[in-house]
Each structure stands twice: as C-alpha cells, then as structure tokens.
Amino acid sequence: MAKRYSSFRSGSTTWLLQRLTAGFLVVVLAFHFFNLHFVNHAYNIDFAGSQVRMQSLGYYVTMVLFLVTATFHGVNGVYNALVNQGIEGNAKRAAQLVLGVAGVLLIVQGIRVANALAGF
C-alpha cells in the first residue's frame, strides 16, 4: 500500500486553522443556503435586499468572517495541494507569493463591496 503523504503536519497551526475554518464554513454555508434559498427564494433576491441585509451588523460581520475564512481555507488548501504534488524551491515560493497576494486582494475587494452594500 502506498504511503499517505500530506503537507499538513498534524497538530500544526495551519492544520488546526484548516479544520476550524472548515467547521465554520459548514455552519455559515448552511445559514447562507437556508436564508437565501429557503427563507428568501432566489427570484426574490435583489440589490436592495442585499443592502438591507448588509446593514444589519450581525449579518455584515458574519459575511466578512465568511469571506476571510473562505479565502484562507481556499488559498491554504490550494497551496497544500501544490506542496503535496511536489512543488519545491522557487516554484513553491512563487506559489506562496501569488496565492498570498491573490488572497489579500480578494479580501480587500470583498470588504470594499461589503462596506458599499452596508452603506459605510
């Protein structure tokens, strides 16, 4: 049987954060689907309704946390998938840099949109 390899060291900070963000994302995704697909049906969702929801502090904070955790979880997952595939040296450093910059830009733009929707 082939040996299992993972770039995550069990018990490391990134290992723990990957699992914590996964748990948070499951809960927030359930909230999102319930709220935007069962309480408010897709054909009822419009820009004005999004603005009203984002003006609620609890909803705003939840969506910003959703953005940050989803970005971290995704970027960290892609990076570790690349490491698991054997990326090393300069290519590994370039992946860190590109994914890190992309993650920061995604979070900054997402917060800008959230602030615009919330009226900040």
Buried (B, 14 or more C-beta within 10 A) or exposed (E): EEEEEEBBEEEEEBBEBBEEBEEBBEEBEEEBEEEBEEEBEEEEEEEEEBEEBBEEEEBBEBBBBBBBBBBBBBBBBBBBEBBEEEBEEEEBEEBBEEBEEBBEEBBEEBBEBBEEBBEE
